[in-house]
Amino acid sequence: MTEAFGTDLEITIPPPITAVLGLSDGRDAHMERIAEQGRMAWQAATGYNDRALVEAQIGRRKFVIGPELNAREMNRQVTENQIATKSLNRMTRLGRAVFKRAA
């Protein structure tokens, strides 16, 4: 299922494992592809992995810097967010844990 926010942004939401074919909510094509190729191939084909990376980065930002902006004026909020983003990017460049799939 995809949901559109704004004009050209489209977010793919995976169907739940208990989803049933035939419900006319737009999930049938996704469910068929998952059944044929597997969930990992579906995630790669639909760009779902990119969404997960973005959500993880937003979670890191909220955890490290905080969920709210302190400034009241918009131009100061923009500056505050730019500083926070540059700080988080610098921390990310310093090193992140490297994970390897185990058998």
N, CA, C and O atoms as a DFTB+ gen file, in Angstrom:
412 C
 N C O
     1  1       0.850      -1.164       0.000
     2  2       0.000       0.000       0.000
     3  2       0.897       1.228       0.000
     4  3       1.921       1.252       0.683
     5  1       0.527       2.224      -0.745
     6  2       1.286       3.463      -0.756
     7  2       0.378       4.597      -0.341
     8  3      -0.813       4.612      -0.649
     9  1       0.960       5.538       0.360
    10  2       0.224       6.724       0.755
    11  2       0.976       7.927       0.236
    12  3       2.197       8.003       0.373
    13  1       0.272       8.862      -0.353
    14  2       0.912      10.056      -0.886
    15  2       0.732      11.214       0.079
    16  3      -0.381      11.498       0.523
    17  1       1.804      11.865       0.393
    18  2       1.783      13.060       1.215
    19  2       2.345      14.182       0.363
    20  3       3.443      14.042      -0.176
    21  1       1.638      15.278       0.225
    22  2       2.112      16.356      -0.624
    23  2       1.851      16.022      -2.079
    24  3       0.842      15.402      -2.415
    25  1       2.762      16.434      -2.932
    26  2       2.530      16.256      -4.362
    27  2       3.226      15.038      -4.944
    28  3       2.609      14.284      -5.696
    29  1       4.493      14.826      -4.617
    30  2       5.219      13.750      -5.283
    31  2       5.910      12.775      -4.336
    32  3       6.654      11.909      -4.796
    33  1       5.689      12.888      -3.045
    34  2       6.289      11.983      -2.079
    35  2       5.374      10.791      -1.880
    36  3       4.192      10.949      -1.577
    37  1       5.920       9.605      -2.050
    38  2       5.127       8.397      -1.895
    39  2       5.840       7.468      -0.923
    40  3       7.026       7.181      -1.091
    41  1       5.133       7.005       0.078
    42  2       5.706       6.138       1.093
    43  2       5.064       4.764       0.969
    44  3       3.840       4.646       0.907
    45  1       5.882       3.742       0.934
    46  2       5.386       2.378       0.821
    47  2       5.273       1.773       2.210
    48  3       6.228       1.786       2.987
    49  1       4.106       1.247       2.509
    50  2       3.855       0.608       3.792
    51  2       3.657      -0.882       3.520
    52  3       2.791      -1.251       2.727
    53  1       4.445      -1.743       4.166
    54  2       4.311      -3.172       3.890
    55  2       2.990      -3.716       4.426
    56  3       2.514      -3.284       5.476
    57  1       2.404      -4.663       3.703
    58  2       1.187      -5.278       4.220
    59  2       1.523      -6.146       5.434
    60  3       2.604      -6.733       5.485
    61  1       0.622      -6.238       6.403
    62  2       0.900      -7.090       7.548
    63  2       0.959      -8.562       7.133
    64  3       0.413      -8.950       6.101
    65  1       1.613      -9.354       7.931
    66  2       1.762     -10.777       7.626
    67  2       0.404     -11.461       7.550
    68  3       0.243     -12.440       6.822
    69  1      -0.561     -10.961       8.286
    70  2      -1.894     -11.565       8.314
    71  2      -2.826     -11.019       7.239
    72  3      -4.016     -11.332       7.246
    73  1      -2.307     -10.206       6.311
    74  2      -3.150      -9.612       5.263
    75  2      -3.713     -10.701       4.351
    76  3      -3.079     -11.732       4.130
    77  1      -4.902     -10.457       3.831
    78  2      -5.609     -11.416       2.988
    79  2      -5.787     -10.822       1.599
    80  3      -6.143      -9.652       1.459
    81  1      -5.537     -11.638       0.565
    82  2      -5.757     -11.193      -0.810
    83  2      -7.238     -10.933      -1.050
    84  3      -8.099     -11.581      -0.457
    85  1      -7.521      -9.974      -1.931
    86  2      -8.896      -9.721      -2.329
    87  2      -9.544      -8.529      -1.665
    88  3     -10.618      -8.096      -2.082
    89  1      -8.909      -7.991      -0.637
    90  2      -9.449      -6.774      -0.038
    91  2      -9.001      -5.624      -0.923
    92  3      -7.799      -5.431      -1.109
    93  1      -9.911      -4.873      -1.463
    94  2      -9.565      -3.863      -2.455
    95  2      -8.957      -2.622      -1.812
    96  3      -9.510      -1.527      -1.913
    97  1      -7.820      -2.799      -1.153
    98  2      -7.158      -1.653      -0.539
    99  2      -5.785      -1.389      -1.153
   100  3      -4.992      -0.636      -0.587
   101  1      -5.495      -1.999      -2.305
   102  2      -4.248      -1.730      -3.002
   103  2      -3.071      -2.578      -2.561
   104  3      -1.955      -2.349      -3.025
   105  1      -3.274      -3.535      -1.693
   106  2      -2.173      -4.346      -1.196
   107  2      -1.933      -5.615      -2.001
   108  3      -0.885      -6.242      -1.852
   109  1      -2.868      -6.004      -2.841
   110  2      -2.759      -7.293      -3.530
   111  2      -1.474      -7.414      -4.335
   112  3      -0.802      -8.444      -4.276
   113  1      -1.124      -6.379      -5.086
   114  2       0.089      -6.444      -5.905
   115  2       1.322      -6.609      -5.035
   116  3       2.229      -7.370      -5.372
   117  1       1.358      -5.897      -3.914
   118  2       2.496      -6.031      -3.007
   119  2       2.547      -7.424      -2.393
   120  3       3.619      -8.019      -2.278
   121  1       1.394      -7.939      -2.002
   122  2       1.355      -9.269      -1.385
   123  2       1.770     -10.352      -2.374
   124  3       2.468     -11.297      -2.006
   125  1       1.343     -10.219      -3.627
   126  2       1.722     -11.200      -4.641
   127  2       3.220     -11.166      -4.895
   128  3       3.855     -12.210      -5.045
   129  1       3.780      -9.969      -4.943
   130  2       5.218      -9.853      -5.173
   131  2       6.006     -10.439      -4.000
   132  3       7.025     -11.099      -4.204
   133  1       5.539     -10.201      -2.781
   134  2       6.199     -10.772      -1.609
   135  2       6.127     -12.297      -1.657
   136  3       7.110     -12.970      -1.348
   137  1       4.967     -12.852      -2.045
   138  2       4.806     -14.306      -2.124
   139  2       5.718     -14.909      -3.187
   140  3       6.266     -15.994      -2.995
   141  1       5.882     -14.206      -4.311
   142  2       6.709     -14.732      -5.408
   143  2       8.205     -14.594      -5.139
   144  3       8.965     -15.542      -5.337
   145  1       8.626     -13.414      -4.687
   146  2      10.053     -13.119      -4.614
   147  2      10.611     -13.048      -3.200
   148  3      11.828     -13.070      -3.018
   149  1       9.758     -12.964      -2.212
   150  2      10.206     -12.843      -0.829
   151  2      10.173     -11.400      -0.359
   152  3      10.214     -10.465      -1.159
   153  1      10.099     -11.239       0.949
   154  2       9.957      -9.905       1.534
   155  2      11.197      -9.041       1.318
   156  3      11.069      -7.838       1.091
   157  1      12.377      -9.618       1.383
   158  2      13.602      -8.836       1.208
   159  2      13.701      -8.285      -0.215
   160  3      14.090      -7.132      -0.400
   161  1      13.357      -9.082      -1.209
   162  2      13.380      -8.605      -2.598
   163  2      12.331      -7.517      -2.792
   164  3      12.573      -6.547      -3.510
   165  1      11.169      -7.666      -2.161
   166  2      10.126      -6.645      -2.254
   167  2      10.606      -5.327      -1.641
   168  3      10.377      -4.256      -2.202
   169  1      11.269      -5.414      -0.494
   170  2      11.775      -4.207       0.154
   171  2      12.777      -3.484      -0.734
   172  3      12.745      -2.257      -0.833
   173  1      13.666      -4.233      -1.381
   174  2      14.652      -3.615      -2.269
   175  2      13.981      -3.002      -3.497
   176  3      14.378      -1.925      -3.942
   177  1      12.975      -3.671      -4.046
   178  2      12.319      -3.192      -5.264
   179  2      11.464      -1.947      -5.019
   180  3      11.346      -1.102      -5.907
   181  1      10.873      -1.821      -3.841
   182  2       9.971      -0.699      -3.577
   183  2      10.661       0.473      -2.890
   184  3      10.046       1.523      -2.701
   185  1      11.919       0.314      -2.517
   186  2      12.613       1.395      -1.829
   187  2      12.304       1.464      -0.347
   188  3      12.589       2.469       0.304
   189  1      11.730       0.413       0.182
   190  2      11.365       0.403       1.599
   191  2      12.601       0.522       2.492
   192  3      12.532       1.107       3.572
   193  1      13.732      -0.033       2.042
   194  2      14.957       0.033       2.839
   195  2      15.410       1.480       3.031
   196  3      15.918       1.830       4.096
   197  1      15.229       2.327       2.008
   198  2      15.586       3.741       2.138
   199  2      14.751       4.406       3.215
   200  3      15.255       5.210       4.000
   201  1      13.477       4.067       3.247
   202  2      12.587       4.625       4.265
   203  2      13.072       4.231       5.658
   204  3      13.093       5.059       6.569
   205  1      13.458       2.978       5.821
   206  2      13.920       2.511       7.122
   207  2      15.192       3.250       7.553
   208  3      15.348       3.569       8.731
   209  1      16.098       3.523       6.612
   210  2      17.314       4.261       6.941
   211  2      16.999       5.685       7.387
   212  3      17.598       6.190       8.337
   213  1      16.068       6.324       6.708
   214  2      15.673       7.684       7.075
   215  2      15.027       7.693       8.455
   216  3      15.324       8.565       9.272
   217  1      14.150       6.733       8.721
   218  2      13.504       6.666      10.026
   219  2      14.522       6.427      11.134
   220  3      14.389       6.984      12.224
   221  1      15.537       5.607      10.871
   222  2      16.581       5.357      11.867
   223  2      17.373       6.631      12.145
   224  3      17.704       6.924      13.294
   225  1      17.673       7.383      11.095
   226  2      18.421       8.628      11.283
   227  2      17.599       9.657      12.065
   228  3      18.147      10.371      12.905
   229  1      16.309       9.740      11.802
   230  2      15.448      10.650      12.554
   231  2      15.392      10.219      14.022
   232  3      15.411      11.062      14.919
   233  1      15.323       8.921      14.262
   234  2      15.337       8.421      15.635
   235  2      16.624       8.779      16.355
   236  3      16.597       9.151      17.528
   237  1      17.764       8.667      15.653
   238  2      19.047       9.060      16.245
   239  2      19.049      10.540      16.601
   240  3      19.516      10.938      17.669
   241  1      18.518      11.348      15.685
   242  2      18.490      12.797      15.927
   243  2      17.665      13.115      17.167
   244  3      18.086      13.917      18.001
   245  1      16.504      12.500      17.294
   246  2      15.647      12.752      18.447
   247  2      16.301      12.274      19.746
   248  3      16.154      12.908      20.791
   249  1      17.023      11.154      19.673
   250  2      17.650      10.614      20.874
   251  2      18.841      11.464      21.303
   252  3      18.992      11.756      22.489
   253  1      19.686      11.864      20.357
   254  2      20.916      12.584      20.676
   255  2      20.646      14.060      20.943
   256  3      21.168      14.616      21.909
   257  1      19.852      14.690      20.117
   258  2      19.665      16.140      20.179
   259  2      18.367      16.514      20.885
   260  3      18.303      17.540      21.562
   261  1      17.365      15.716      20.739
   262  2      16.084      16.006      21.384
   263  2      14.985      16.136      20.351
   264  3      15.255      16.449      19.191
   265  1      13.741      15.898      20.760
   266  2      12.634      15.882      19.805
   267  2      12.077      17.253      19.450
   268  3      11.273      17.364      18.525
   269  1      12.482      18.295      20.159
   270  2      11.883      19.603      19.941
   271  2      12.937      20.647      19.618
   272  3      14.112      20.497      19.954
   273  1      12.491      21.706      18.960
   274  2      13.338      22.866      18.726
   275  2      13.129      23.854      19.871
   276  3      12.026      23.965      20.408
   277  1      14.185      24.568      20.240
   278  2      14.089      25.532      21.337
   279  2      13.738      26.932      20.853
   280  3      13.093      27.691      21.576
   281  1      14.150      27.280      19.648
   282  2      13.916      28.620      19.124
   283  2      12.437      28.820      18.804
   284  3      11.723      27.869      18.483
   285  1      11.993      30.062      18.897
   286  2      10.594      30.375      18.596
   287  2      10.422      30.916      17.184
   288  3       9.420      30.619      16.533
   289  1      11.364      31.695      16.704
   290  2      11.250      32.302      15.381
   291  2      11.710      31.309      14.309
   292  3      12.635      30.525      14.519
   293  1      11.039      31.366      13.158
   294  2      11.300      30.389      12.095
   295  2      12.751      30.412      11.625
   296  3      13.355      29.352      11.466
   297  1      13.332      31.607      11.395
   298  2      14.710      31.643      10.883
   299  2      15.680      31.076      11.914
   300  3      16.692      30.481      11.544
   301  1      15.390      31.248      13.186
   302  2      16.252      30.663      14.223
   303  2      16.033      29.157      14.333
   304  3      16.969      28.418      14.634
   305  1      14.816      28.701      14.094
   306  2      14.560      27.261      14.077
   307  2      15.316      26.592      12.936
   308  3      15.862      25.501      13.097
   309  1      15.343      27.254      11.785
   310  2      16.085      26.721      10.638
   311  2      17.560      26.608      10.994
   312  3      18.188      25.582      10.730
   313  1      18.115      27.655      11.591
   314  2      19.530      27.635      11.985
   315  2      19.786      26.551      13.020
   316  3      20.778      25.829      12.924
   317  1      18.913      26.427      13.998
   318  2      19.061      25.406      15.038
   319  2      19.052      24.001      14.429
   320  3      19.845      23.141      14.814
   321  1      18.151      23.783      13.482
   322  2      18.060      22.484      12.836
   323  2      19.293      22.195      11.980
   324  3      19.756      21.056      11.933
   325  1      19.826      23.210      11.307
   326  2      21.032      23.027      10.500
   327  2      22.220      22.661      11.386
   328  3      23.005      21.777      11.041
   329  1      22.351      23.332      12.516
   330  2      23.441      23.020      13.450
   331  2      23.294      21.595      13.976
   332  3      24.273      20.851      14.035
   333  1      22.080      21.211      14.358
   334  2      21.843      19.862      14.868
   335  2      22.160      18.816      13.810
   336  3      22.769      17.787      14.104
   337  1      21.741      19.086      12.572
   338  2      21.978      18.134      11.489
   339  2      23.466      17.989      11.200
   340  3      23.957      16.874      11.022
   341  1      24.187      19.109      11.152
   342  2      25.639      19.036      10.907
   343  2      26.344      18.288      12.032
   344  3      27.267      17.512      11.782
   345  1      25.912      18.520      13.275
   346  2      26.515      17.815      14.406
   347  2      26.276      16.309      14.308
   348  3      27.189      15.510      14.514
   349  1      25.042      15.937      13.992
   350  2      24.710      14.518      13.888
   351  2      25.458      13.875      12.719
   352  3      25.940      12.749      12.843
   353  1      25.560      14.572      11.592
   354  2      26.305      14.034      10.450
   355  2      27.776      13.856      10.798
   356  3      28.398      12.881      10.378
   357  1      28.336      14.786      11.558
   358  2      29.736      14.658      11.960
   359  2      29.918      13.440      12.867
   360  3      30.880      12.687      12.714
   361  1      28.996      13.250      13.807
   362  2      29.078      12.076      14.680
   363  2      28.937      10.786      13.877
   364  3      29.612       9.796      14.160
   365  1      28.062      10.801      12.879
   366  2      27.859       9.614      12.052
   367  2      29.113       9.292      11.248
   368  3      29.481       8.126      11.105
   369  1      29.770      10.326      10.722
   370  2      30.998      10.107       9.948
   371  2      32.119       9.546      10.804
   372  3      32.966       8.806      10.304
   373  1      32.137       9.889      12.094
   374  2      33.178       9.382      12.979
   375  2      33.115       7.868      13.114
   376  3      34.132       7.212      13.337
   377  1      31.950       7.335      12.981
   378  2      31.866       5.881      13.022
   379  2      30.543       5.384      13.544
   380  3      29.994       5.889      14.523
   381  1      30.058       4.394      12.868
   382  2      28.844       3.696      13.265
   383  2      29.186       2.224      13.380
   384  3      30.138       1.750      12.760
   385  1      28.434       1.522      14.150
   386  2      28.661       0.084      14.269
   387  2      28.441      -0.585      12.923
   388  3      27.529      -0.223      12.180
   389  1      29.282      -1.560      12.615
   390  2      29.154      -2.313      11.387
   391  2      28.531      -3.656      11.740
   392  3      29.073      -4.425      12.535
   393  1      27.387      -3.918      11.135
   394  2      26.684      -5.163      11.421
   395  2      26.851      -6.121      10.259
   396  3      26.809      -5.712       9.099
   397  1      27.042      -7.403      10.569
   398  2      27.138      -8.434       9.549
   399  2      26.121      -9.508       9.860
   400  3      25.931      -9.900      11.012
   401  1      25.475      -9.972       8.815
   402  2      24.462     -10.998       8.978
   403  2      25.128     -12.323       9.397
   404  3      26.113     -12.756       8.800
   405  1      24.568     -12.940      10.425
   406  2      25.068     -14.231      10.881
   407  2      24.197     -15.327      10.285
   408  3      23.007     -15.131      10.038
   409  1      24.803     -16.468      10.060
   410  2      24.071     -17.580       9.457
   411  2      23.072     -18.178      10.389
   412  3      22.377     -19.126      10.023
